[in-house]
Amino acid sequence: MVSPLAEQFFHLADRGNDGVMGLGRATADDENNPSVLAKLGHDDYGVCFGNTDASAGRLEIGQPIKGGGPYVSMPAKGTNYWGLYLSKMSVGPSSVAKAGQYAAIIDSGTSLIAVPTAMFNAIERQVGAVKMDCSNQDSLPTISLTLG
C-alpha cells in the first residue's frame, strides 16, 4: 500500500530531478556540517519562480534577483530555518491573523503552507467551496500574507 504522501511525489519520477538541495541558514547542522550557503561563503539568496509550470526560474546566491520587483531584505528569526514573523494574513478584505501572532518558515523547496487548525478553519470559512479540479479559482478570494 502506498501512503497518500508518497502518491503526491510519484509525478516526480518522470522529471529530470536528481534530488532536493536545501539552502538552509549558513550555520552548521546537528552533526556540525556547514550548509551549502556557508560553503559558498554567503548567508542570503534570491529565488524567482516561473509564472507557469514550463517557464524558467532563477536562483541568485548572495544577491537579489535582478529585474524583478523591489527586493526586500528581512532578518531571519531563529537559527536553523529561514524564519520570519507573519505580520498579517487576510482572505479578501477580512483579516485572519494579527501581527506577531505567528511565525513562518520560508521554504523555497515546497508549495506547502501549514497553519494552525483554528486559522485553517477561518480561511476555509472565508474562501468557501473550492472545486476538486480548481476550475473556480478565478472566483475565489485572494489570500494575502505579509511577512516581516
N, C-alpha and C positions, 0 to 999 in steps of 0.2 A: 504494500500500500504506500502511495506517495503522499507526503504531507501537503496541505494546502500551500504552505510557504514554498516548498520545493517546486510546486506546479507553477508558481509565478516566475521562476527562473528558467523554465525549460526553453523558452524562446531565445535565450542567450546562446544556446548550443549552436544555433545557425549563424551566429555572428562571428566576426574575426577577433573577438576579445580573448586575450590570454589570461586576464586576471584583473584584480582591482588593486589600485595603488592608493594608499591612504596618504593624505597630506596633513597629518596631524601637526600640532604645535611643535615648535622647534625645541622640544625637550626630549629627554630620554624616556623610554618605556620602562615597564616594571623590571626588565632584565638589563637595564642601562644601555640599550641600543639607541643611538640617536635617530631622530626622524629623518625622512627624505629631505625636508627643508633644511634641517640642521646640516646635513651632509653637503647641501648645495650652498650653504653659507647665507641663507635668507630666513626671515621669520614671517613673510607675508606672500600672498599670491592673489592674482585676479583670475576669475573664470567667467567666461561668457558662453552660454549655451546657445545653440542654433534655435531659430524660431520654429522649425519643423523637424520631424524625425530624420529627414535626409539632408538637412543643412549643417554646415560645419560650425564648430565652436572653436574657442581658443583658450589656452592656458598661458598665463604670463607669470613667471616666477620672479618675485622681488619687485614688481611694478604693477600699476593698474593697467587694465585693458585700454588701449588707445582707440579713439574713435567711437567709443560708446557714450553712454550718458555720464553724468557727473560721478566722479569717484569719491566715495565716502569711506574714510578710514575710521574704524571704531576699535577701541581697545577690547581685546578678548578677555573674558572673565573665566576664572579657573585656570588649571594648569594642563589638563590632559586633552581638552577638546576646544574647538573654536566656539566658545560660549558667549552669548550676548543676552542682554535683557530684552524681553518682549515688552515694549512700552505701550503698544496699543494693538488691538485686533478688532476688526469690525466686519460685519456681514451687511453689505449695502450700507445704509446710514446708521445702523444700530451697532453700538459698541458691545463687544463680547468680553474683552479683557481690559483691565485698568492698569495704568503704569506701575511697574515694579512688582506686579503680582507673580509673574512667571519668568523663567529663564528659557532660552532657546539654544539649541546646539545646531550650528551650521554644518551641514554635511553635503558637499557637492557631489557625493557619490550615490545619493539616493533621492527619490522623489517623495519619500515618506514624510508626512507631517503627523507627529504623535502629540496628542493633547490630553489633559486630564478628562475623565468621564463627564464631569459637570460642564466643562467647556464644550466638549463634543455634543452633548445634548442640546446646549444653547445654539450651537452652529446648525445642527440638524433641524431644529425648530424654525430657524430663520431662513435657511436655504430652501426647505420644502422638499418635494419629491424630485429625485433625480432618476431619470430613466436608466435602465441597466446598460444601454448602449451609448449613454450620454448624449443622445440626439437632441435633448432640450437644453444643452449647455448655454446656448446664446440667450435663453430666457432666465437663467439663474442669476442671483445677485453676485456681485464681486466680493471676494473675501480679501481683505487688506491686512497686511502685517506691517507694523512699524517696529523696527529694531533699534536698539541703542539707548 
